[in-house]
Amino acid sequence: MTVTIIAEKCDPKAADDKQLPNNAYLIQYEVEGKVVHDIAMSQKAVDIFDHYYDKYKKGFKWLKQAGGQLRPNLWNAKPPQRKKKKRSSAEPPQPPKS
C-alpha cells in the first residue's frame, strides 16, 4: 500500500494534465470547512481511498481518475546520461625516452 502524493491542496484543473501517470487520482476532501483537492497515485484506487479515509474520516468526499496518459514507470523519469567522448589530443604522443 504505497500512496504517492503528487500535489497537495492544488487546483482541480491540474488533474487534466496529460503528463500525469495514468494511475493518478484527484481527491476531494474537507478540512475545517474548506474543500481541498489533492492528486495522488497508487497501484490501486482502494489504497488511495483507505489512506485518505483513515486520515480525514468523514471529511473525505470523493476521488476520480485524473486525465494522465503516461505509464507510471515512465512518469518523472530522467533521460539517460550521455557518455562524453574523449577528444583526441592535438599533439601526437611522444615516444618514450630511454
N, CA, C and O atoms as a printed pandas DataFrame, in Angstrom:
     atom_number atom_name residue_name chain_id  residue_number  x_coord  y_coord  z_coord
0              1         N          MET        A               1    0.839   -1.186    0.000
1              2        CA          MET        A               1    0.000    0.000    0.000
2              3         C          MET        A               1    0.875    1.237    0.000
3              4         O          MET        A               1    1.153    1.818    1.049
4              5         N          THR        A               2    1.297    1.626   -1.166
5              6        CA          THR        A               2    2.111    2.817   -1.310
6              7         C          THR        A               2    1.307    3.885   -2.029
7              8         O          THR        A               2    0.874    3.688   -3.165
8              9         N          VAL        A               3    1.110    5.002   -1.375
9             10        CA          VAL        A               3    0.408    6.128   -1.969
10            11         C          VAL        A               3    1.412    7.259   -2.129
11            12         O          VAL        A               3    2.040    7.685   -1.160
12            13         N          THR        A               4    1.558    7.740   -3.353
13            14        CA          THR        A               4    2.448    8.857   -3.645
14            15         C          THR        A               4    1.595   10.081   -3.914
15            16         O          THR        A               4    0.794   10.095   -4.848
16            17         N          ILE        A               5    1.766   11.102   -3.102
17            18        CA          ILE        A               5    1.003   12.329   -3.289
18            19         C          ILE        A               5    1.782   13.217   -4.250
19            20         O          ILE        A               5    2.903   13.634   -3.959
20            21         N          ILE        A               6    1.182   13.497   -5.387
21            22        CA          ILE        A               6    1.832   14.289   -6.435
22            23         C          ILE        A               6    1.673   15.771   -6.152
23            24         O          ILE        A               6    2.637   16.527   -6.272
24            25         N          ALA        A               7    0.463   16.205   -5.773
25            26        CA          ALA        A               7    0.207   17.616   -5.489
26            27         C          ALA        A               7   -0.798   17.712   -4.348
27            28         O          ALA        A               7   -1.829   17.039   -4.357
28            29         N          GLU        A               8   -0.488   18.552   -3.367
29            30        CA          GLU        A               8   -1.387   18.775   -2.236
30            31         C          GLU        A               8   -2.028   20.143   -2.362
31            32         O          GLU        A               8   -1.390   21.106   -2.788
32            33         N          LYS        A               9   -3.282   20.217   -1.992
33            34        CA          LYS        A               9   -4.032   21.479   -1.970
34            35         C          LYS        A               9   -3.844   22.234   -3.285
35            36         O          LYS        A               9   -3.426   23.391   -3.307
36            37         N          CYS        A              10   -4.162   21.549   -4.366
37            38        CA          CYS        A              10   -3.965   22.127   -5.697
38            39         C          CYS        A              10   -5.306   22.450   -6.338
39            40         O          CYS        A              10   -6.368   22.115   -5.812
40            41         N          ASP        A              11   -5.229   23.105   -7.479
41            42        CA          ASP        A              11   -6.405   23.417   -8.270
42            43         C          ASP        A              11   -6.904   22.131   -8.942
43            44         O          ASP        A              11   -6.089   21.372   -9.466
44            45         N          PRO        A              12   -8.197   21.867   -8.944
45            46        CA          PRO        A              12   -8.682   20.630   -9.569
46            47         C          PRO        A              12   -8.391   20.545  -11.064
47            48         O          PRO        A              12   -8.365   19.448  -11.620
48            49         N          LYS        A              13   -8.174   21.673  -11.720
49            50        CA          LYS        A              13   -7.855   21.659  -13.149
50            51         C          LYS        A              13   -6.468   21.090  -13.419
51            52         O          LYS        A              13   -6.160   20.732  -14.556
52            53         N          ALA        A              14   -5.633   21.003  -12.396
53            54        CA          ALA        A              14   -4.299   20.419  -12.559
54            55         C          ALA        A              14   -4.374   18.932  -12.873
55            56         O          ALA        A              14   -3.417   18.365  -13.401
56            57         N          ALA        A              15   -5.494   18.293  -12.557
57            58        CA          ALA        A              15   -5.659   16.865  -12.827
58            59         C          ALA        A              15   -5.907   16.579  -14.301
59            60         O          ALA        A              15   -5.871   15.419  -14.712
60            61         N          ASP        A              16   -6.157   17.603  -15.105
61            62        CA          ASP        A              16   -6.385   17.423  -16.537
62            63         C          ASP        A              16   -5.084   17.315  -17.328
63            64         O          ASP        A              16   -5.111   17.098  -18.539
64            65         N          ASP        A              17   -3.956   17.466  -16.656
65            66        CA          ASP        A              17   -2.652   17.420  -17.317
66            67         C          ASP        A              17   -2.397   16.026  -17.890
67            68         O          ASP        A              17   -2.484   15.033  -17.167
68            69         N          LYS        A              18   -2.087   15.950  -19.170
69            70        CA          LYS        A              18   -1.847   14.666  -19.831
70            71         C          LYS        A              18   -0.487   14.072  -19.446
71            72         O          LYS        A              18   -0.230   12.906  -19.746
72            73         N          GLN        A              19    0.377   14.832  -18.799
73            74        CA          GLN        A              19    1.708   14.359  -18.407
74            75         C          GLN        A              19    1.704   13.654  -17.053
75            76         O          GLN        A              19    2.761   13.252  -16.567
76            77         N          LEU        A              20    0.537   13.499  -16.442
77            78        CA          LEU        A              20    0.420   12.744  -15.189
78            79         C          LEU        A              20    0.393   11.250  -15.506
79            80         O          LEU        A              20    0.065   10.867  -16.628
80            81         N          PRO        A              21    0.729   10.413  -14.548
81            82        CA          PRO        A              21    0.624    8.972  -14.790
82            83         C          PRO        A              21   -0.848    8.554  -14.895
83            84         O          PRO        A              21   -1.732    9.217  -14.353
84            85         N          ASN        A              22   -1.093    7.454  -15.594
85            86        CA          ASN        A              22   -2.485    7.031  -15.793
86            87         C          ASN        A              22   -3.096    6.387  -14.552
87            88         O          ASN        A              22   -4.276    6.038  -14.573
88            89         N          ASN        A              23   -2.345    6.221  -13.487
89            90        CA          ASN        A              23   -2.910    5.709  -12.235
90            91         C          ASN        A              23   -3.006    6.814  -11.179
91            92         O          ASN        A              23   -3.024    6.532   -9.981
92            93         N          ALA        A              24   -3.068    8.073  -11.627
93            94        CA          ALA        A              24   -3.218    9.213  -10.712
94            95         C          ALA        A              24   -4.703    9.518  -10.518
95            96         O          ALA        A              24   -5.510    9.358  -11.433
96            97         N          TYR        A              25   -5.041    9.955   -9.321
97            98        CA          TYR        A              25   -6.428   10.260   -8.972
98            99         C          TYR        A              25   -6.526   11.638   -8.352
99           100         O          TYR        A              25   -5.621   12.083   -7.645
100          101         N          LEU        A              26   -7.637   12.312   -8.624
101          102        CA          LEU        A              26   -7.965   13.581   -7.996
102          103         C          LEU        A              26   -8.849   13.280   -6.796
103          104         O          LEU        A              26   -9.863   12.594   -6.924
104          105         N          ILE        A              27   -8.467   13.791   -5.633
105          106        CA          ILE        A              27   -9.186   13.518   -4.393
106          107         C          ILE        A              27   -9.747   14.823   -3.848
107          108         O          ILE        A              27   -9.057   15.842   -3.825
108          109         N          GLN        A              28  -10.983   14.787   -3.415
109          110        CA          GLN        A              28  -11.589   15.947   -2.772
110          111         C          GLN        A              28  -11.917   15.583   -1.337
111          112         O          GLN        A              28  -12.495   14.531   -1.064
112          113         N          TYR        A              29  -11.537   16.472   -0.417
113          114        CA          TYR        A              29  -11.856   16.273    0.992
114          115         C          TYR        A              29  -12.045   17.631    1.642
115          116         O          TYR        A              29  -11.730   18.665    1.053
116          117         N          GLU        A              30  -12.556   17.616    2.848
117          118        CA          GLU        A              30  -12.867   18.850    3.556
118          119         C          GLU        A              30  -12.061   18.917    4.847
119          120         O          GLU        A              30  -12.028   17.963    5.625
120          121         N          VAL        A              31  -11.409   20.063    5.061
121          122        CA          VAL        A              31  -10.633   20.295    6.276
122          123         C          VAL        A              31  -11.088   21.619    6.872
123          124         O          VAL        A              31  -10.964   22.667    6.238
124          125         N          GLU        A              32  -11.610   21.568    8.084
125          126        CA          GLU        A              32  -12.071   22.760    8.803
126          127         C          GLU        A              32  -13.051   23.576    7.964
127          128         O          GLU        A              32  -12.973   24.804    7.933
128          129         N          GLY        A              33  -13.962   22.904    7.293
129          130        CA          GLY        A              33  -14.980   23.577    6.498
130          131         C          GLY        A              33  -14.516   24.047    5.133
131          132         O          GLY        A              33  -15.299   24.643    4.394
132          133         N          LYS        A              34  -13.277   23.798    4.780
133          134        CA          LYS        A              34  -12.738   24.233    3.493
134          135         C          LYS        A              34  -12.530   23.010    2.594
135          136         O          LYS        A              34  -11.945   22.018    3.026
136          137         N          VAL        A              35  -13.004   23.076    1.352
137          138        CA          VAL        A              35  -12.857   21.979    0.393
138          139         C          VAL        A              35  -11.476   22.059   -0.245
139          140         O          VAL        A              35  -11.068   23.109   -0.740
140          141         N          VAL        A              36  -10.762   20.937   -0.227
141          142        CA          VAL        A              36   -9.373   20.886   -0.708
142          143         C          VAL        A              36   -9.243   19.726   -1.696
143          144         O          VAL        A              36   -9.956   18.727   -1.592
144          145         N          HIS        A              37   -8.320   19.871   -2.662
145          146        CA          HIS        A              37   -8.071   18.823   -3.660
146          147         C          HIS        A              37   -6.597   18.408   -3.624
147          148         O          HIS        A              37   -5.708   19.238   -3.436
148          149         N          ASP        A              38   -6.365   17.127   -3.807
149          150        CA          ASP        A              38   -5.020   16.566   -3.932
150          151         C          ASP        A              38   -4.981   15.694   -5.178
151          152         O          ASP        A              38   -6.014   15.235   -5.667
152          153         N          ILE        A              39   -3.768   15.472   -5.684
153          154        CA          ILE        A              39   -3.545   14.494   -6.741
154          155         C          ILE        A              39   -2.580   13.467   -6.175
155          156         O          ILE        A              39   -1.498   13.808   -5.697
156          157         N          ALA        A              40   -2.985   12.207   -6.235
157          158        CA          ALA        A              40   -2.165   11.131   -5.681
158          159         C          ALA        A              40   -2.191    9.950   -6.646
159          160         O          ALA        A              40   -3.095    9.814   -7.471
160          161         N          MET        A              41   -1.157    9.086   -6.515
161          162        CA          MET        A              41   -1.113    7.894   -7.356
162          163         C          MET        A              41   -0.809    6.676   -6.505
163          164         O          MET        A              41   -0.139    6.764   -5.476
164          165         N          SER        A              42   -1.317    5.536   -6.958
165          166        CA          SER        A              42   -1.089    4.269   -6.297
166          167         C          SER        A              42   -1.422    3.156   -7.283
167          168         O          SER        A              42   -2.021    3.405   -8.329
168          169         N          GLN        A              43   -1.036    1.934   -6.948
169          170        CA          GLN        A              43   -1.344    0.804   -7.820
170          171         C          GLN        A              43   -2.845    0.542   -7.871
171          172         O          GLN        A              43   -3.372    0.147   -8.911
172          173         N          LYS        A              44   -3.533    0.759   -6.755
173          174        CA          LYS        A              44   -4.968    0.508   -6.681
174          175         C          LYS        A              44   -5.661    1.734   -6.105
175          176         O          LYS        A              44   -5.130    2.391   -5.209
176          177         N          ALA        A              45   -6.835    2.036   -6.615
177          178        CA          ALA        A              45   -7.612    3.167   -6.112
178          179         C          ALA        A              45   -8.030    2.944   -4.664
179          180         O          ALA        A              45   -8.159    3.901   -3.900
180          181         N          VAL        A              46   -8.239    1.698   -4.288
181          182        CA          VAL        A              46   -8.660    1.405   -2.917
182          183         C          VAL        A              46   -7.567    1.791   -1.913
183          184         O          VAL        A              46   -7.876    2.145   -0.775
184          185         N          ASP        A              47   -6.301    1.728   -2.320
185          186        CA          ASP        A              47   -5.223    2.158   -1.428
186          187         C          ASP        A              47   -5.308    3.659   -1.154
187          188         O          ASP        A              47   -5.092    4.104   -0.027
188          189         N          ILE        A              48   -5.623    4.430   -2.185
189          190        CA          ILE        A              48   -5.770    5.881   -2.011
190          191         C          ILE        A              48   -6.986    6.163   -1.136
191          192         O          ILE        A              48   -6.927    7.005   -0.240
192          193         N          PHE        A              49   -8.080    5.467   -1.392
193          194        CA          PHE        A              49   -9.281    5.641   -0.572
194          195         C          PHE        A              49   -8.980    5.356    0.894
195          196         O          PHE        A              49   -9.332    6.146    1.770
196          197         N          ASP        A              50   -8.331    4.229    1.157
197          198        CA          ASP        A              50   -8.006    3.863    2.539
198          199         C          ASP        A              50   -7.134    4.919    3.207
199          200         O          ASP        A              50   -7.363    5.279    4.362
200          201         N          HIS        A              51   -6.134    5.414    2.481
201          202        CA          HIS        A              51   -5.215    6.418    3.029
202          203         C          HIS        A              51   -5.973    7.691    3.427
203          204         O          HIS        A              51   -5.825    8.188    4.543
204          205         N          TYR        A              52   -6.784    8.208    2.502
205          206        CA          TYR        A              52   -7.491    9.460    2.775
206          207         C          TYR        A              52   -8.635    9.272    3.765
207          208         O          TYR        A              52   -8.902   10.168    4.565
208          209         N          TYR        A              53   -9.315    8.130    3.729
209          210        CA          TYR        A              53  -10.402    7.926    4.683
210          211         C          TYR        A              53   -9.849    7.786    6.094
211          212         O          TYR        A              53  -10.439    8.303    7.043
212          213         N          ASP        A              54   -8.727    7.095    6.243
213          214        CA          ASP        A              54   -8.112    6.967    7.567
214          215         C          ASP        A              54   -7.634    8.318    8.086
215          216         O          ASP        A              54   -7.664    8.573    9.290
216          217         N          LYS        A              55   -7.200    9.171    7.184
217          218        CA          LYS        A              55   -6.641   10.462    7.585
218          219         C          LYS        A              55   -7.733   11.502    7.867
219          220         O          LYS        A              55   -7.626   12.258    8.833
220          221         N          TYR        A              56   -8.783   11.547    7.035
221          222        CA          TYR        A              56   -9.784   12.614    7.136
222          223         C          TYR        A              56  -11.173   12.130    7.550
223          224         O          TYR        A              56  -12.064   12.956    7.752
224          225         N          LYS        A              57  -11.386   10.829    7.683
225          226        CA          LYS        A              57  -12.660   10.235    8.108
226          227         C          LYS        A              57  -13.837   10.791    7.305
227          228         O          LYS        A              57  -13.924   10.578    6.096
228          229         N          LYS        A              58  -14.737   11.503    7.980
229          230        CA          LYS        A              58  -15.955   11.989    7.327
230          231         C          LYS        A              58  -15.694   13.191    6.417
231          232         O          LYS        A              58  -16.582   13.588    5.663
232          233         N          GLY        A              59  -14.517   13.766    6.471
233          234        CA          GLY        A              59  -14.195   14.885    5.589
234          235         C          GLY        A              59  -13.893   14.450    4.164
235          236         O          GLY        A              59  -13.882   15.272    3.248
236          237         N          PHE        A              60  -13.650   13.161    3.976
237          238        CA          PHE        A              60  -13.373   12.637    2.641
238          239         C          PHE        A              60  -14.644   12.714    1.802
239          240         O          PHE        A              60  -15.702   12.262    2.239
240          241         N          LYS        A              61  -14.546   13.292    0.584
241          242        CA          LYS        A              61  -15.715   13.442   -0.283
242          243         C          LYS        A              61  -15.718   12.411   -1.409
243          244         O          LYS        A              61  -16.613   11.568   -1.471
244          245         N          TRP        A              62  -14.727   12.467   -2.298
245          246        CA          TRP        A              62  -14.675   11.556   -3.440
246          247         C          TRP        A              62  -13.285   11.519   -4.039
247          248         O          TRP        A              62  -12.423   12.333   -3.708
248          249         N          LEU        A              63  -13.082   10.543   -4.941
249          250        CA          LEU        A              63  -11.876   10.505   -5.750
250          251         C          LEU        A              63  -12.277   10.059   -7.148
251          252         O          LEU        A              63  -13.183    9.244   -7.320
252          253         N          LYS        A              64  -11.589   10.605   -8.141
253          254        CA          LYS        A              64  -11.828   10.203   -9.524
254          255         C          LYS        A              64  -10.495   10.203  -10.262
255          256         O          LYS        A              64   -9.545   10.880   -9.869
256          257         N          GLN        A              65  -10.451    9.437  -11.328
257          258        CA          GLN        A              65   -9.203    9.292  -12.057
258          259         C          GLN        A              65   -8.852   10.593  -12.769
259          260         O          GLN        A              65   -9.714   11.242  -13.360
260          261         N          ALA        A              66   -7.580   10.962  -12.704
261          262        CA          ALA        A              66   -7.089   12.164  -13.369
262          263         C          ALA        A              66   -6.936   11.877  -14.861
263          264         O          ALA        A              66   -7.108   10.741  -15.303
264          265         N          GLY        A              67   -6.614   12.904  -15.622
265          266        CA          GLY        A              67   -6.534   12.761  -17.073
266          267         C          GLY        A              67   -5.169   12.367  -17.592
267          268         O          GLY        A              67   -4.884   12.562  -18.774
268          269         N          GLY        A              68   -4.317   11.818  -16.745
269          270        CA          GLY        A              68   -2.965   11.457  -17.167
270          271         C          GLY        A              68   -2.946   10.310  -18.162
271          272         O          GLY        A              68   -3.813    9.437  -18.139
272          273         N          GLN        A              69   -1.934   10.323  -19.048
273          274        CA          GLN        A              69   -1.843    9.294  -20.069
274          275         C          GLN        A              69   -0.501    8.577  -20.086
275          276         O          GLN        A              69   -0.289    7.698  -20.921
276          277         N          LEU        A              70    0.404    8.929  -19.190
277          278        CA          LEU        A              70    1.714    8.291  -19.179
278          279         C          LEU        A              70    1.700    7.008  -18.354
279          280         O          LEU        A              70    0.961    6.883  -17.378
280          281         N          ARG        A              71    2.531    6.064  -18.771
281          282        CA          ARG        A              71    2.700    4.863  -17.962
282          283         C          ARG        A              71    3.419    5.258  -16.673
283          284         O          ARG        A              71    4.319    6.097  -16.707
284          285         N          PRO        A              72    3.044    4.675  -15.552
285          286        CA          PRO        A              72    3.638    5.072  -14.267
286          287         C          PRO        A              72    5.152    4.903  -14.212
287          288         O          PRO        A              72    5.829    5.694  -13.556
288          289         N          ASN        A              73    5.700    3.893  -14.883
289          290        CA          ASN        A              73    7.144    3.704  -14.825
290          291         C          ASN        A              73    7.896    4.736  -15.668
291          292         O          ASN        A              73    9.102    4.904  -15.485
292          293         N          LEU        A              74    7.221    5.426  -16.578
293          294        CA          LEU        A              74    7.868    6.461  -17.384
294          295         C          LEU        A              74    7.612    7.863  -16.848
295          296         O          LEU        A              74    8.231    8.826  -17.300
296          297         N          TRP        A              75    6.710    7.977  -15.894
297          298        CA          TRP        A              75    6.402    9.290  -15.336
298          299         C          TRP        A              75    7.566    9.757  -14.472
299          300         O          TRP        A              75    8.089    9.000  -13.654
300          301         N          ASN        A              76    7.960   10.991  -14.658
301          302        CA          ASN        A              76    9.023   11.618  -13.871
302          303         C          ASN        A              76   10.372   10.922  -14.041
303          304         O          ASN        A              76   11.242   11.046  -13.179
304          305         N          ALA        A              77   10.554   10.199  -15.132
305          306        CA          ALA        A              77   11.828    9.514  -15.370
306          307         C          ALA        A              77   12.818   10.489  -15.991
307          308         O          ALA        A              77   12.455   11.311  -16.833
308          309         N          LYS        A              78   14.052   10.389  -15.569
309          310        CA          LYS        A              78   15.102   11.248  -16.108
310          311         C          LYS        A              78   15.669   10.604  -17.364
311          312         O          LYS        A              78   15.810    9.382  -17.420
312          313         N          PRO        A              79   15.994   11.403  -18.370
313          314        CA          PRO        A              79   16.589   10.817  -19.572
314          315         C          PRO        A              79   17.977   10.261  -19.254
315          316         O          PRO        A              79   18.657   10.773  -18.365
316          317         N          PRO        A              80   18.398    9.231  -19.962
317          318        CA          PRO        A              80   19.709    8.647  -19.674
318          319         C          PRO        A              80   20.837    9.636  -19.976
319          320         O          PRO        A              80   20.754   10.438  -20.905
320          321         N          GLN        A              81   21.882    9.554  -19.168
321          322        CA          GLN        A              81   23.032   10.431  -19.343
322          323         C          GLN        A              81   23.870    9.948  -20.521
323          324         O          GLN        A              81   24.109    8.749  -20.666
324          325         N          ARG        A              82   24.312   10.867  -21.352
325          326        CA          ARG        A              82   25.184   10.516  -22.465
326          327         C          ARG        A              82   26.618   10.492  -21.971
327          328         O          ARG        A              82   27.030   11.322  -21.161
328          329         N          LYS        A              83   27.363    9.529  -22.470
329          330        CA          LYS        A              83   28.765    9.462  -22.119
330          331         C          LYS        A              83   29.528   10.464  -22.983
331          332         O          LYS        A              83   29.283   10.589  -24.183
332          333         N          LYS        A              84   30.450   11.171  -22.348
333          334        CA          LYS        A              84   31.244   12.139  -23.088
334          335         C          LYS        A              84   32.339   11.404  -23.851
335          336         O          LYS        A              84   33.009   10.518  -23.320
336          337         N          LYS        A              85   32.498   11.791  -25.096
337          338        CA          LYS        A              85   33.535   11.175  -25.919
338          339         C          LYS        A              85   34.870   11.839  -25.602
339          340         O          LYS        A              85   34.949   13.047  -25.379
340          341         N          LYS        A              86   35.901   11.027  -25.590
341          342        CA          LYS        A              86   37.227   11.571  -25.358
342          343         C          LYS        A              86   37.718   12.229  -26.638
343          344         O          LYS        A              86   37.582   11.680  -27.731
344          345         N          ARG        A              87   38.277   13.384  -26.483
345          346        CA          ARG        A              87   38.815   14.094  -27.637
346          347         C          ARG        A              87   40.247   13.630  -27.878
347          348         O          ARG        A              87   41.014   13.381  -26.947
348          349         N          SER        A              88   40.567   13.528  -29.123
349          350        CA          SER        A              88   41.963   13.189  -29.416
350          351         C          SER        A              88   42.801   14.437  -29.196
351          352         O          SER        A              88   42.360   15.550  -29.481
352          353         N          SER        A              89   43.986   14.250  -28.698
353          354        CA          SER        A              89   44.841   15.403  -28.405
354          355         C          SER        A              89   45.349   16.010  -29.713
355          356         O          SER        A              89   45.441   15.327  -30.733
356          357         N          ALA        A              90   45.671   17.284  -29.668
357          358        CA          ALA        A              90   46.135   17.991  -30.859
358          359         C          ALA        A              90   47.565   17.586  -31.217
359          360         O          ALA        A              90   47.955   17.647  -32.383
360          361         N          GLU        A              91   48.341   17.174  -30.222
361          362        CA          GLU        A              91   49.724   16.770  -30.486
362          363         C          GLU        A              91   49.805   15.248  -30.512
363          364         O          GLU        A              91   49.127   14.569  -29.741
364          365         N          PRO        A              92   50.644   14.716  -31.410
365          366        CA          PRO        A              92   50.812   13.263  -31.420
366          367         C          PRO        A              92   51.569   12.836  -30.155
367          368         O          PRO        A              92   52.335   13.624  -29.600
368          369         N          PRO        A              93   51.361   11.612  -29.704
369          370        CA          PRO        A              93   52.032   11.162  -28.495
370          371         C          PRO        A              93   53.556   11.106  -28.686
371          372         O          PRO        A              93   54.053   10.761  -29.758
372          373         N          GLN        A              94   54.260   11.447  -27.638
373          374        CA          GLN        A              94   55.728   11.446  -27.683
374          375         C          GLN        A              94   56.244   10.036  -27.441
375          376         O          GLN        A              94   55.694    9.312  -26.611
376          377         N          PRO        A              95   57.311    9.628  -28.167
377          378        CA          PRO        A              95   57.883    8.310  -27.891
378          379         C          PRO        A              95   58.557    8.309  -26.524
379          380         O          PRO        A              95   59.063    9.340  -26.081
380          381         N          PRO        A              96   58.567    7.168  -25.860
381          382        CA          PRO        A              96   59.175    7.126  -24.526
382          383         C          PRO        A              96   60.693    7.390  -24.614
383          384         O          PRO        A              96   61.364    6.953  -25.548
384          385         N          LYS        A              97   61.192    8.099  -23.639
385          386        CA          LYS        A              97   62.634    8.410  -23.588
386          387         C          LYS        A              97   63.374    7.242  -22.960
387          388         O          LYS        A              97   62.932    6.677  -21.960
388          389         N          SER        A              98   64.526    6.881  -23.567
389          390        CA          SER        A              98   65.297    5.789  -22.992
390          391         C          SER        A              98   66.533    6.268  -22.292
391          392         O          SER        A              98   67.290    5.460  -21.753
